[in-house]
Amino acid sequence: MNEHKVEIRPLNGLRGIAALSVAMGHYQIGNLLPVFANFTWWQGAAVDLFFCLSGFTMCLAYRAAEADRLPLRNYLVARVARIYPLYLLTIVACNFIAHRPTIATERQHHVIIWDFIRQMTMTNAWSVISTGSHSNSPAWSVSVEFFCYLFVFPALFYVSRRMLRLGWRMRLILSTVLIAGSYYVFVNYFDWRIFSCGRDPHCGIPEIAYSVNLLRGVLGFTAGWVVYASFLSRDRLWASASRYADLITLGVLALLMAGVTGFLPVQLMVFGFPLLILGVSSGRSLTSRFLSWGPVHYLGNISYSVYLLHEPWLDFGTFRAGLFGFHPTDSLSSSVVLVGGMIAVSVLSYHAVELPLRRIIRAAWQAPDRTTTGRARGGARAAGWAVLAMAVVLAGFNALQVGVFRHVPPLRAGPGEELLRYPTFERVAGDGWGFREDWGVWSIGRESTIVVPMPKPAPAHLRLFIKGSFYLNDRHPALTARIIANGVEIGAFRPTLADSRVETTLQLPADVLSSPGAPLRITLVVDSPASPKSLGLSADSRMLGFALTSLKLLAD
C-alpha cells in the first residue's frame, strides 16, 4: 500500500505561503518594502506551521485511524525519497559555496568529522547529539521532521483510533496544550546562537536550548495529528473552524501584525495554526479558495525547494556569481533578481530533482505491486542503484570539501614551550575551555582537559608549570580544585578571595607516563564553578572556574 493520493489543495497552498515567508524573512525584504515585510516576517512561527501541517497531512496520506497497519517499508522509502535527495544536494552546494576555514587543529578536524556524519544522516538537530550547526541553516527543521517520521508518526498511527473516541472539547484542549508547550519552550529557552556557536562553552548557551527545536517539532506534529481526528470525524470543532475559517485567518494575521509592531510576541501566531489548518481543510472559505488558487497551489508544490534553496541561492548570487551585492535588498533591481532567481531555481529543482528522484527511489525500493513486470522492476532497481551511487559520490565530494580527509600536521610542542600559544592550544585543548583570548583562556564547567602527545621515549622527570587565577569575588569567595594527570592527582588548591592566584610547578610521578608514546591527559577539576549571571553580576552565563594564563611542560 502506498501513500493515500487524496490532496487538500488549500493546505498545500498554506505550506507554500509559509515557505515564502521564511525566504523573504531571511532575505530581509523589509529593508526595501516594509509593508510587505509585515506579512512575511513570521520569525520562527512559519516552521511551527510546517510541523503542524506535517502531522495533519501524514495522517491524511496514510489514512490514520482508518487503515489497519502502516506499511513500514514503503513508508520509510517514501519519506526518504521525499526529503533526502534535495537535502543532500543543498548541503553539498552550501559547503561548496561557503569559504571553509583551513583546518589548523586536531580538535577542529574531530568536530568537522562528526558534524559531517550528523549532517549526512539528518540527525544534526537531534538534541542529545546535536551541536546546532548546519551547513544550510534551514535544514535543521528537516532533521526534526525526519525524527518525527522515524519515532513519532508510527506511534501516533497505531493510537489514532483512540483519539477518535475523544470528544471535540478534549481534542481542542489537547491541541492547545501541545501548542502552548511549543510556544513556552521557544519563548523561554530558544537561543539563536546555537546555529553559529554549536556546543562551544564560551557561548554560555543553556543545555536545554539544544532540545527546543526538537520539542517544537514533536509538539507541533502531534497537534496536527490531534486536529486530524476532528477532520476525520467531522465533529463540532471541525464544523466551527470551517464556518469561521476567514475569521481565524484574520485572527492569525492580527497576531502577526501585533508581533511585527511590537505589541505581542510574533510566536503567539502558533496558537491559531491547528484551527487554521482545520478551517481551510473544508475548502468552503475565501481563505481556502485563495490557497487553492493555481499560482498559490503551485507555490506549495515547490515549497520544499523554496525552503531549502533560498539561502544557497543568496550565497551563490552574492559570493560566486556577483549577481547582486552584499545587501541585495537595498535596491529594487537586486531584490527582483534575488527573489525571481530563487523562484526560478526552485521550479527547476522541483521538476529536475525532486520529482524524478522521488519516483526513481520509490519505484526501486518500495515493495512491488502485483502488476509490476520483472523487466520493469529490474529497470527501476538499476535506476535506484544509480541514484544511490550518485548520493555516495556527492557525500564523498562533500567530505572532501569540508576537510574530513584533510591531513592535520603533527603537533610539535617540546618541553618548555608555551602550550597556550596559537595553534598549539587549539590542538591540545579538550572539552571544558572557552575561546583563547589575548591574556589566556577560561576553564568552563567542572572539568577541563588538555591532551598533549608525548614522544617516544618521553622525557624523564617532567614537571607541569601552571599560572593563572581562580574566579572568585565577594559573592563567590572560595572553592577547591585539583589537577589530575593520567588519572593521578598531582596538585590540589583551596584558593580564597584574598589569595586566588596560582603560579606553581608540579612534579609528574614516573608512573604517569608508564606507557611509551601514550599522551599526557591533564584534567583541571573545579568543584564549584560559577557564572557571572548566576551571581547577578552580568549576563555572562559561562560557568567560570580558572583563568589560565600560562601552561608549560618542563624537563630536567
PyMOL commands that set and color helices and strands:
alter all, ss='L'
color gray80, all
select helices_A, chain A and resi 9-27+29-31+34-38+45-61+72-97+106-120+137-157+160-165+168-189+194-197+201-203+209-233+236-243+245-260+266-280+286-292+294-301+303-320+328-330+332-365+374-402+424-428+510-513
alter helices_A, ss='H'
color red, helices_A
select strands_A, chain A and resi 441-444+447-452+462-470+481-485+488-493+501-507+520-526+544-555
alter strands_A, ss='S'
color yellow, strands_A
deselect
rebuild
show_as cartoon
